[in-house]
Amino acid sequence: MKNNLLSIKTIVAIGIGAAVFVILGRFAVIPTGVPNTNFDTSYGFLALMAVVFGPIAGGLIGLIGHALKDAIFYGTPWWSWVLVSGIVGFLIGLVSKKINIEAGNFNVKKMILFNVVQIIVQAIGWFLIAPSLDVFIYAEPANKVYLQGMVAGGLNMVTVAVLGTLLLGIYAKSRSQSGSLIKED
């Protein structure tokens, strides 16, 4: 049983994470003035889940959560951006082993690593992939979608840098540090 790709804990985290992503993506956003582009807190939460549960969970939370949010609130998923949410969650999750948040130590070096990774990942996703797919899939005007990608990507970077880093710091403090006298079950 240990060879399973996803544990029950991770599967539950994907379901709950996708649901929280939907809720945050609907009720914890601030419009930017750029059409269909918001200051969205769900990406700070996605980053936390990706680091805690790894790349597969991060990718699926971003993919499922964004698809459900779009389907519920807009009638149909905007697949180019849904795909990028999954990519962002997956790629941020790749740094989870290096950060090892379960050890209870989220020091400055790990914060910098986390933020360098998330900025690079989001720049690629929101500045390049999402708007390019909008042009190729939906024949959207390039100037409109690249502006949307720049605004959304920049705001997502800030959200993850502030909210994601804060959530990871709080989460790390809730873990018993290796070498402590607290017995883990």
N, C-alpha and C positions, 0 to 999 in steps of 0.2 A: 504493500500500500504506500510506502514512502516514495515510490517512483512516480506517483501521480504528478502531472504537470501543475495542477492547481489544488490546493488544500480546500477543505470546506470553509475554513476561516477566510481564505482569499476569495472564494466564490461569493460568500456572504458580503464581504467588503466591496466587491464589484457591484452587487445589487444595491446595497445601501449607498455606496459612493455615487453611483449613477443617479439615484433618487435625489441625493443632496445636491449634485451638480444641476439637476433640473430645477430644483427649488431656488438655489442661489442664482441660477441663470435667468430666472423669471422675476424674483422678488428682491434681489440684492444687486441691482444694476442701476447705473446712472446714464441716461442718454448723453451722447457727445455732440449732437448737432450734425454729425456725418450720418447719412441715411443707413439704417440697419446696423449701426455700430455703437456699442455701449461700453462703458467702464464696468467690467464684469468680474465680480469677486469669485466666481466659480473656479477660476484658474489657480488661485491661491490654494483652494481646497484640493483641486486636482493634483497639484504639485505635492502636497502633503501625502495624499493617498499613494501616489506613484513612488515616493521615497519609502514609505512605510511598507507597502505591499509589493513593490517591484514593477518591472516594465509591462508585463502582461496585464496585470490589474490596472495600472495607470492607463495603458492604451485602451482597454475595454471600458473603463469608467468614462474616459473622454469621448470615445466613439458612441457608446450606448447613451450616455447622459446627454450629449449634444443632439443626437438623432431624436431622442424622446422629447427634449425641450422644443426643438423645431417642429416636430410633428404635433405636439400638444398645443403649442401656442401660435404657430404660424400655418398649420395645416399640412406642411410637407417639409421634410428635412432638406437643408441646403447642403448637399453631399460634399462639396469641395471643402467647406469649413468644418463639417462633421469629421471628415477624414483627417484634417489637420489637427483637430482636438485629440483624436486618437494617436496621431503621430507624436504630438507634444507630450501627452501622458506617457507613452511608451519610452520615448527618448529621455525624458527626465527620470523615469524609473530605472534606466540603465545605470545611473549613478548611485542607486540605493545601496549596493554592496560596498562601495567606496566610502559612503557617508556612515553606514552602519548605525543608524539612528537608534536601534534597539540597545546599543551599548550605553545609552544615556549621555553621550557626549556630542554636543553640536557646537564645536568651538569655532573661532573665527576662520581658521583654515577651511573647515568643512562648509561654513556659510559662504565663503568666497567661491569654493568649488561649485557648490549648488547654484549660486547665482550666475557664475560664468556659463555653466552648462545650460541653465534655463534661458539665458539671454540669447545664446547661440541657437538653441533649438527653436525658440520662438521667432527669432529673426528669419531663419530659414522657412519655418512654417507659415508665418503670417505675412512676411514681406515678399516671399517668392512663390511658395506652393499654392496657397489658397487663392490669391488673385490670378495666378496663371491658370489654375483649374477653372476659375470663374469665366475667364475669357474662352478657354477651349471647350468647356462643357456647356455653359449657358450663354455664350456669345455676348457677355456683358461688356460694356465699354471699359477699355483698359484703364483710362484715367480715373474712373470712378472706383473700380475694384482695387487698384493699387493704393489709392488714398485710403480706402476702408482698411486694407491690410496693414498699412503703415500706422494708422490711428489705433486699430485694435491690437496690433502687435506691440506697439509702444506701451499702451495702457496695460496689456497683459503682463508685460515685463515688469512694470512698476507694481502691479497687484501681487505678482509672485514674489518679487523682491521684498516687499513689505509684509503682506499677509502670509505668504508661503513661508518665509523665513521665521516670522513670529510664531506661526503654528508649529513648525518643526522644532523651534526652541522650546516651546511649551511642552510638546510631546516628549522631547528628549529628557526634560526635567522630570517627567512622570515615570521614566524608566529607571530601574536601579542600575547604577554604574557598575561595570565589571570591577571586581575586587572589593566591593562594599560588603558589609556584614549582613545585609538584608538577604534573607534566604528567598530564592525564587522557586516557585512551584513548577 
